[in-house]
């Protein structure tokens, strides 16, 4: 009796409370259970840096993904993780306070003790409390968030001894690499601009220009800052290497800059983190971080004459002449840098402007003779008028690259925007029917590459793959490194 009576009373009051206010209770329980789940399951994970040392991560087998943010690979990644930890602990604190108030209110103002509700007109102290506390919390969160945003956007600056980042001036770098990262629907292009080296004897920066481009899998040297100029050729994308940096948008009307510093060699996976169309989920990329010598060998790949070692590759080189209508490849059709394309587009634009102005003048004179008023909409719709020219810019879609460069495709770990392993079978299937891998939507191809299975026979497609996989260059000597992901999943061990 001593043990059962309290349980009976608890059951009685609980049922009565649930019966009296079911909607309120359901909403409260939803918030309560959601907060408990977040705080107890996710929040403790954000404080970890290595899954092998954190028991929570190890128990739930989390933090081992190549896309995880829980195992940062450099100092900036650790600072981003610290920011996540701050958010988590603030969330836990808010949950505890709200849960405590909830329990006290439910118990203190239960129906048995207060059968009739009181009419309250407000409480000044309480209103000040729930107004000022959120403001303080937002300030606490905003300050480190703004600091991280500025750190992500830092670029190398010259100092008396070399190059440094504003937030880490104590660390000096003798050189840094500058790269344009261009977002396309739905792949990433990496255009290597220059290597900036500090000449101590002359106390100035010397620039070694580069002429190298790749797509969806970039090579960077370990320990060397990489200045990234982010742009987009079409819509807004978001460049994200989860273990290295926060997200940075690639916009069609603006250059956003950031700096990547890789402290460990290996394979890093990234993706577009902002919805950009039908194949957004298939817009991934890889970064291969290697030592300086390997990186230099990779940069030099494509130098010299093309060397084909098999008859199949020679036949494939002939068929591949059709590929360069959209793609580029050293020895077949060289890549034209964006700066040169911009100059070419400006010349074409000036010629189009002259044609348009002449056409506009003639059209208005014609309308004046017919005593008709000239409407802008009518001018745009009249087929006799020349098209209004689009002013070119370094962000303009008229400068778009249709397809990726194929020079180093044989060394890529993954192809098709990082979603398929680089095997002959996958390359053959991609050439045969790209929409089967990046599907069609509403009758519109999400890729600019048509299916060739009805254009080329199987032997021709296999010859093209043989050519892409075995082509060599007389002045190039590069062997792709064997890389193990830094945090392999159980299947990869």
C-alpha positions as CSV (number, residue, x, y, z in Angstrom):
1,X,0.0,0.0,0.0
2,X,2.9,2.3,0.8
3,X,4.3,1.8,-2.7
4,X,1.1,1.6,-4.8
5,X,-0.8,4.6,-3.5
6,X,1.6,7.3,-4.9
7,X,1.6,5.5,-8.2
8,X,-2.2,5.5,-8.4
9,X,-2.3,9.2,-7.6
10,X,0.3,9.9,-10.3
11,X,-1.7,7.9,-12.8
12,X,-4.9,9.7,-11.8
13,X,-3.5,13.2,-12.1
14,X,-1.6,12.4,-15.3
15,X,-4.8,11.1,-17.0
16,X,-6.8,14.0,-15.8
17,X,-4.2,16.5,-17.1
18,X,-4.0,14.8,-20.5
19,X,-7.8,14.8,-20.7
20,X,-8.1,18.4,-19.8
21,X,-5.6,19.8,-22.3
22,X,-4.5,17.3,-25.0
23,X,-3.4,19.7,-27.6
24,X,-1.2,21.7,-25.2
25,X,0.4,18.5,-23.9
26,X,1.0,17.0,-27.4
27,X,2.8,20.2,-28.5
28,X,4.8,20.4,-25.3
29,X,5.8,16.7,-25.5
30,X,6.8,17.3,-29.2
31,X,9.1,20.1,-28.2
32,X,10.4,18.3,-25.1
33,X,11.2,15.0,-26.9
34,X,12.7,16.9,-29.8
35,X,15.0,18.9,-27.5
36,X,16.0,15.8,-25.5
37,X,16.8,13.9,-28.7
38,X,18.9,16.7,-30.1
39,X,20.7,17.4,-26.8
40,X,21.4,13.8,-25.9
41,X,22.2,12.4,-29.3
42,X,23.8,15.1,-31.4
43,X,25.1,17.8,-29.2
44,X,27.9,15.8,-27.5
45,X,29.3,14.8,-30.9
46,X,30.2,18.4,-31.8
47,X,33.0,18.5,-29.2
48,X,35.0,15.7,-30.8
49,X,38.0,16.0,-33.1
50,X,38.8,12.3,-33.7
51,X,36.3,9.5,-33.9
52,X,38.8,7.0,-32.6
53,X,39.1,8.9,-29.3
54,X,35.5,10.0,-28.7
55,X,33.4,7.2,-27.2
56,X,30.1,8.7,-28.3
57,X,31.2,8.9,-32.0
58,X,32.7,5.4,-31.8
59,X,29.5,3.9,-30.2
60,X,27.2,5.4,-32.9
61,X,29.8,4.9,-35.7
62,X,29.6,8.5,-36.6
63,X,32.3,11.0,-37.6
64,X,33.9,8.5,-40.0
65,X,32.3,9.8,-43.2
66,X,34.5,11.6,-45.7
67,X,31.9,14.5,-45.7
68,X,31.9,14.8,-41.9
69,X,32.5,18.2,-40.1
70,X,33.2,16.4,-36.9
71,X,36.8,15.6,-37.9
72,X,38.4,18.8,-39.1
73,X,41.6,18.6,-41.2
74,X,43.0,22.0,-40.4
75,X,42.9,24.9,-38.0
76,X,40.0,26.7,-39.8
77,X,38.0,23.4,-39.7
78,X,38.6,23.2,-36.0
79,X,37.4,26.7,-35.4
80,X,34.2,26.0,-37.4
81,X,33.7,22.9,-35.3
82,X,34.2,25.0,-32.1
83,X,31.4,27.3,-33.4
84,X,29.1,24.3,-33.8
85,X,30.0,23.3,-30.3
86,X,29.0,26.7,-29.0
87,X,25.7,26.5,-30.8
88,X,25.1,23.0,-29.3
89,X,25.9,24.0,-25.7
90,X,23.7,27.2,-26.0
91,X,20.9,24.9,-27.3
92,X,21.4,22.5,-24.4
93,X,21.2,25.4,-22.0
94,X,18.1,26.9,-23.5
95,X,16.5,23.4,-23.5
96,X,17.3,22.8,-19.9
97,X,15.8,26.2,-18.8
98,X,12.7,25.7,-21.0
99,X,12.2,22.1,-19.8
100,X,12.5,23.2,-16.2
101,X,10.0,26.0,-16.6
102,X,7.7,23.6,-18.4
103,X,7.8,21.1,-15.6
104,X,7.3,23.7,-12.9
105,X,4.4,25.3,-14.6
106,X,2.7,21.9,-15.3
107,X,3.1,20.9,-11.7
108,X,2.4,24.2,-9.9
109,X,-0.6,25.2,-12.0
110,X,-2.3,21.8,-12.2
111,X,-6.0,21.6,-12.4
112,X,-6.5,20.0,-9.0
113,X,-4.8,23.0,-7.3
114,X,-6.1,25.7,-9.6
115,X,-9.5,24.6,-11.0
116,X,-10.2,28.1,-12.3
117,X,-7.7,30.0,-14.4
118,X,-6.6,33.4,-13.3
119,X,-6.8,36.4,-15.6
120,X,-3.2,37.9,-15.7
121,X,-2.5,41.3,-17.2
122,X,1.2,40.9,-17.7
123,X,4.4,40.9,-15.7
124,X,7.1,43.6,-16.4
125,X,10.0,41.6,-14.9
126,X,9.0,38.5,-16.8
127,X,8.6,40.3,-20.1
128,X,12.0,42.0,-19.6
129,X,13.5,38.6,-18.9
130,X,12.3,36.9,-22.1
131,X,13.2,39.9,-24.2
132,X,16.8,40.5,-22.9
133,X,17.8,36.9,-22.6
134,X,17.3,36.1,-26.3
135,X,19.2,39.3,-27.2
136,X,22.1,38.3,-25.0
137,X,22.1,34.8,-26.6
138,X,22.1,36.2,-30.1
139,X,25.0,38.5,-29.3
140,X,27.0,35.6,-27.8
141,X,26.4,33.5,-31.0
142,X,26.8,36.4,-33.4
143,X,30.3,37.5,-32.4
144,X,32.2,34.3,-33.1
145,X,30.0,33.6,-36.1
146,X,31.0,36.9,-37.7
147,X,34.6,36.2,-36.8
148,X,34.5,32.8,-38.6
149,X,32.8,34.4,-41.7
150,X,35.7,36.8,-42.0
151,X,38.3,34.0,-41.5
152,X,36.7,31.9,-44.2
153,X,37.0,34.9,-46.6
154,X,40.7,35.6,-45.8
155,X,43.3,35.7,-48.5
156,X,47.1,35.7,-48.3
157,X,48.7,39.1,-47.8
158,X,52.4,40.0,-48.2
159,X,54.5,40.8,-45.1
160,X,58.2,41.5,-44.5
161,X,59.1,37.8,-44.6
162,X,56.5,36.2,-46.9
163,X,52.8,35.7,-47.0
164,X,50.4,35.3,-44.1
165,X,46.7,35.3,-43.3
166,X,45.3,38.1,-41.2
167,X,44.1,35.9,-38.4
168,X,47.4,34.0,-38.3
169,X,50.1,36.5,-38.9
170,X,52.5,34.5,-36.7
171,X,52.7,31.8,-39.5
172,X,54.6,32.8,-42.6
173,X,54.3,31.0,-45.9
174,X,57.0,31.4,-48.7
175,X,54.4,30.9,-51.4
176,X,50.8,30.4,-52.2
177,X,48.8,29.1,-55.1
178,X,45.9,31.0,-56.8
179,X,43.1,29.1,-58.4
180,X,39.8,30.1,-60.1
181,X,37.0,27.8,-59.0
182,X,34.1,28.0,-61.4
183,X,30.7,26.6,-60.7
184,X,28.7,25.1,-63.6
185,X,25.4,23.2,-63.7
186,X,26.5,20.6,-62.5
187,X,30.2,20.3,-62.1
188,X,33.2,22.3,-60.8
189,X,36.0,23.7,-62.9
190,X,39.5,24.5,-61.4
191,X,41.6,27.0,-63.4
192,X,45.2,27.3,-62.0
193,X,46.2,31.0,-62.4
194,X,49.6,31.5,-60.8
195,X,52.0,30.5,-58.0
196,X,53.0,33.6,-55.9
197,X,56.5,33.2,-54.4
198,X,58.2,35.6,-52.0
199,X,61.7,36.7,-52.9
200,X,63.4,37.6,-49.7
201,X,66.4,39.2,-51.3
202,X,64.2,41.6,-53.4
203,X,61.5,41.9,-50.7
204,X,58.7,41.4,-53.2
205,X,56.2,39.0,-54.7
206,X,57.1,37.2,-57.9
207,X,54.3,35.6,-60.0
208,X,54.7,32.4,-62.0
209,X,51.8,32.2,-64.4
210,X,50.1,28.8,-64.9
211,X,48.1,27.4,-67.8
212,X,46.4,24.4,-66.3
213,X,42.7,23.5,-65.9
214,X,40.9,20.5,-64.5
215,X,37.4,19.6,-63.4
216,X,35.8,18.0,-60.4
217,X,39.1,16.7,-59.0
218,X,41.8,19.2,-58.1
219,X,45.4,18.6,-57.0
220,X,46.8,20.9,-54.3
221,X,50.2,20.9,-52.5
222,X,50.2,20.1,-48.8
223,X,51.1,23.0,-46.5
224,X,50.7,25.6,-49.2
225,X,47.8,28.1,-49.0
226,X,45.5,28.0,-51.9
227,X,43.8,31.3,-52.7
228,X,40.4,30.5,-54.2
229,X,38.5,32.9,-56.5
230,X,34.9,31.6,-56.6
231,X,32.6,32.5,-59.5
232,X,29.7,30.9,-61.2
233,X,28.8,30.6,-64.9
234,X,25.1,30.2,-64.4
235,X,23.2,30.1,-61.0
236,X,24.3,30.4,-57.4
237,X,26.3,27.4,-56.1
238,X,28.0,26.8,-52.8
239,X,31.5,25.5,-52.5
240,X,32.0,23.3,-49.5
241,X,34.8,21.1,-48.2
242,X,33.3,19.9,-44.9
243,X,36.6,19.0,-43.2
244,X,38.5,22.0,-44.3
245,X,36.3,25.1,-44.5
246,X,32.8,26.6,-44.2
247,X,30.5,27.0,-47.1
248,X,31.3,29.8,-49.6
249,X,28.8,30.8,-52.3
250,X,29.9,30.9,-56.0
251,X,27.7,33.7,-57.5
252,X,27.3,34.7,-61.2
253,X,27.6,38.4,-60.3
254,X,30.4,38.4,-57.7
255,X,33.8,37.0,-57.0
256,X,34.0,35.5,-53.5
257,X,37.4,34.6,-52.2
258,X,38.7,32.2,-49.6
259,X,41.9,30.4,-48.7
260,X,42.4,26.6,-48.3
261,X,45.3,25.3,-46.2
262,X,45.8,21.5,-46.1
263,X,47.9,20.2,-43.3
264,X,47.7,16.6,-44.3
265,X,48.0,14.8,-47.6
266,X,45.1,12.7,-48.7
267,X,41.8,12.7,-50.5
268,X,39.2,15.3,-49.4
269,X,35.6,15.2,-50.6
270,X,33.4,18.3,-51.2
271,X,30.1,19.1,-52.8
272,X,27.7,21.9,-53.8
273,X,25.8,22.9,-50.7
274,X,23.1,25.1,-52.3
275,X,20.3,23.8,-54.4
276,X,21.2,24.7,-58.0
277,X,18.9,22.6,-60.2
278,X,18.0,19.1,-61.0
279,X,21.4,17.4,-60.5
280,X,22.4,19.5,-57.5
281,X,22.8,16.3,-55.4
282,X,25.2,14.9,-58.1
283,X,27.5,18.0,-58.1
284,X,30.4,16.8,-56.1
285,X,34.2,17.2,-56.3
286,X,37.4,15.8,-54.8
287,X,40.6,17.5,-53.7
288,X,43.8,15.4,-53.9
289,X,46.5,16.9,-51.6
290,X,50.0,15.7,-52.4
291,X,53.6,16.7,-51.8
292,X,55.3,19.5,-53.8
293,X,57.1,17.2,-56.3
294,X,54.0,15.2,-57.1
295,X,52.0,18.4,-57.5
296,X,54.6,19.9,-59.8
297,X,54.6,16.7,-61.9
298,X,50.8,16.9,-62.2
299,X,51.0,20.6,-63.2
300,X,53.4,19.6,-66.0
301,X,51.1,16.9,-67.3
302,X,50.2,17.6,-70.9
303,X,53.6,19.1,-71.9
304,X,55.1,17.8,-75.2
305,X,53.6,15.8,-78.0
306,X,50.8,13.3,-77.6
307,X,52.0,9.7,-77.5
308,X,49.5,6.9,-78.3
309,X,50.7,3.3,-77.6
310,X,47.9,1.1,-78.9
311,X,45.9,0.8,-82.1
312,X,42.7,1.2,-80.2
313,X,43.9,4.5,-78.7
314,X,44.8,5.8,-82.2
315,X,41.4,5.0,-83.5
316,X,39.9,6.6,-80.3
317,X,41.9,9.8,-81.0
318,X,40.2,10.1,-84.3
319,X,36.7,9.6,-82.9
320,X,37.5,12.0,-80.0
321,X,37.9,14.9,-82.5
322,X,34.1,15.2,-82.1
323,X,34.5,15.6,-78.3
324,X,36.4,18.8,-78.6
325,X,33.3,20.6,-79.9
326,X,32.4,20.9,-76.2
327,X,35.5,19.6,-74.3
328,X,39.2,20.7,-74.3
329,X,42.3,18.5,-74.1
330,X,46.0,19.1,-74.5
331,X,47.2,18.0,-77.9
332,X,43.7,18.1,-79.4
333,X,42.2,21.5,-78.5
334,X,43.8,23.7,-75.8
335,X,41.8,25.3,-73.1
336,X,41.3,29.1,-73.5
337,X,41.8,31.0,-70.2
338,X,38.8,32.9,-68.9
339,X,40.7,36.2,-69.3
340,X,41.3,35.6,-73.0
341,X,37.7,34.5,-73.5
342,X,36.6,37.7,-71.8
343,X,38.6,39.8,-74.3
344,X,37.2,37.9,-77.2
345,X,33.7,38.4,-75.9
346,X,34.2,42.1,-75.5
347,X,35.3,42.5,-79.1
348,X,32.3,40.5,-80.3
349,X,30.1,42.6,-78.0
350,X,31.3,45.9,-79.5
351,X,30.6,44.6,-83.0
352,X,27.1,43.4,-81.9
353,X,26.4,46.8,-80.3
354,X,27.2,48.6,-83.6
355,X,24.8,46.2,-85.5
356,X,22.1,46.7,-82.9
357,X,22.4,50.5,-83.0
358,X,22.2,50.5,-86.8
359,X,19.2,48.3,-86.7
360,X,17.5,50.4,-84.0
361,X,18.1,53.6,-86.0
362,X,16.7,52.0,-89.2
363,X,13.7,50.6,-87.4
364,X,12.8,54.0,-85.8
365,X,13.1,55.8,-89.1
366,X,10.8,53.2,-90.7
367,X,8.2,53.7,-87.9
368,X,8.5,57.5,-88.3
369,X,7.8,57.3,-92.0
370,X,4.7,55.2,-91.3
371,X,3.7,57.7,-88.6
372,X,3.7,54.9,-85.9
373,X,4.8,55.1,-82.3
374,X,7.8,53.0,-81.4
375,X,7.2,50.7,-78.5
376,X,10.2,49.0,-76.8
377,X,8.3,45.7,-76.5
378,X,7.4,45.8,-80.2
379,X,11.1,46.4,-81.0
380,X,12.1,43.3,-79.0
381,X,9.4,41.1,-80.6
382,X,9.9,42.3,-84.2
383,X,11.9,39.6,-86.1
384,X,13.3,42.3,-88.4
385,X,15.2,43.9,-85.5
386,X,18.6,42.5,-84.5
387,X,18.8,40.9,-81.1
388,X,19.7,43.1,-78.2
389,X,23.4,42.3,-77.4
390,X,24.3,41.0,-73.9
391,X,27.1,42.9,-72.3
392,X,30.0,40.5,-71.5
393,X,31.6,40.3,-68.1
394,X,33.9,37.9,-66.3
395,X,30.7,36.3,-64.8
396,X,28.7,36.2,-68.0
397,X,27.1,33.0,-69.2
398,X,28.2,33.8,-72.8
399,X,31.7,32.8,-71.6
400,X,30.5,29.5,-70.3
401,X,32.6,26.3,-70.8
402,X,30.3,23.6,-72.2
403,X,32.2,20.6,-71.0
404,X,35.2,19.8,-68.7
405,X,38.8,19.5,-69.8
406,X,39.8,15.9,-70.4
407,X,43.6,16.1,-70.2
408,X,44.1,14.3,-66.9
409,X,40.9,12.2,-66.8
410,X,43.0,9.0,-66.5
411,X,44.3,10.1,-63.1
412,X,41.0,11.0,-61.5
413,X,39.7,8.8,-58.7
414,X,36.2,9.7,-59.6
415,X,34.5,10.9,-62.7
416,X,31.1,12.4,-63.6
417,X,31.3,15.2,-61.0
418,X,32.8,12.9,-58.4
419,X,29.9,10.5,-58.3
420,X,31.3,7.5,-60.1
421,X,34.6,5.7,-59.7
422,X,37.0,6.1,-62.6
423,X,36.7,2.7,-64.3
424,X,36.4,1.9,-68.0
425,X,33.0,0.4,-67.5
426,X,31.7,3.6,-65.9
427,X,33.3,5.8,-68.6
428,X,31.7,3.6,-71.3
429,X,28.3,3.8,-69.7
430,X,28.6,7.6,-69.3
431,X,29.5,8.1,-73.0
432,X,26.7,5.8,-74.1
433,X,23.9,7.4,-72.0
434,X,24.7,10.3,-69.7
435,X,21.0,11.0,-68.8
436,X,20.8,7.5,-67.3
437,X,23.4,8.7,-64.7
438,X,22.2,12.3,-64.5
439,X,18.5,11.9,-65.3
440,X,16.3,13.9,-67.5
441,X,13.6,16.2,-66.0
442,X,10.5,17.5,-67.9
443,X,12.1,16.6,-71.2
444,X,15.2,18.7,-70.5
445,X,18.6,17.2,-70.2
446,X,20.3,18.0,-66.9
447,X,23.6,17.5,-68.7
448,X,24.8,19.1,-71.9
449,X,26.1,15.8,-73.2
450,X,23.8,13.7,-75.4
451,X,23.6,10.0,-75.4
452,X,26.0,8.5,-78.0
453,X,24.8,4.9,-77.9
454,X,22.8,5.5,-81.0
455,X,25.5,7.6,-82.7
456,X,28.7,5.5,-82.1
457,X,29.0,1.8,-82.1
458,X,30.4,0.0,-79.1
459,X,33.9,-0.4,-80.5
460,X,34.2,3.3,-81.2
461,X,33.1,4.1,-77.7
462,X,35.6,1.6,-76.3
463,X,38.3,3.1,-78.5
464,X,37.6,6.6,-77.1
465,X,37.9,5.3,-73.5
466,X,41.1,3.5,-74.4
467,X,42.5,6.8,-75.8
468,X,41.5,8.8,-72.7
469,X,42.8,6.2,-70.4
470,X,46.2,5.6,-72.0
471,X,47.3,8.8,-73.7
472,X,50.8,10.0,-72.7
473,X,52.8,13.2,-73.4
474,X,56.5,13.2,-74.4
475,X,57.5,15.8,-71.8
476,X,55.3,14.7,-69.0
477,X,55.9,12.1,-66.3
478,X,53.2,11.7,-63.7
479,X,52.0,8.8,-61.7
480,X,48.8,9.2,-59.7
481,X,49.4,8.6,-56.0
482,X,47.6,5.9,-54.1
483,X,45.5,7.7,-51.6
484,X,43.7,6.2,-48.6
485,X,40.9,8.4,-47.2
486,X,42.0,10.0,-43.9
487,X,39.0,8.6,-42.0
488,X,38.0,5.4,-43.9
489,X,34.6,3.8,-43.3
490,X,34.7,0.1,-42.1
491,X,34.3,-1.0,-45.8
492,X,37.4,0.9,-46.8
493,X,39.7,-0.4,-44.1
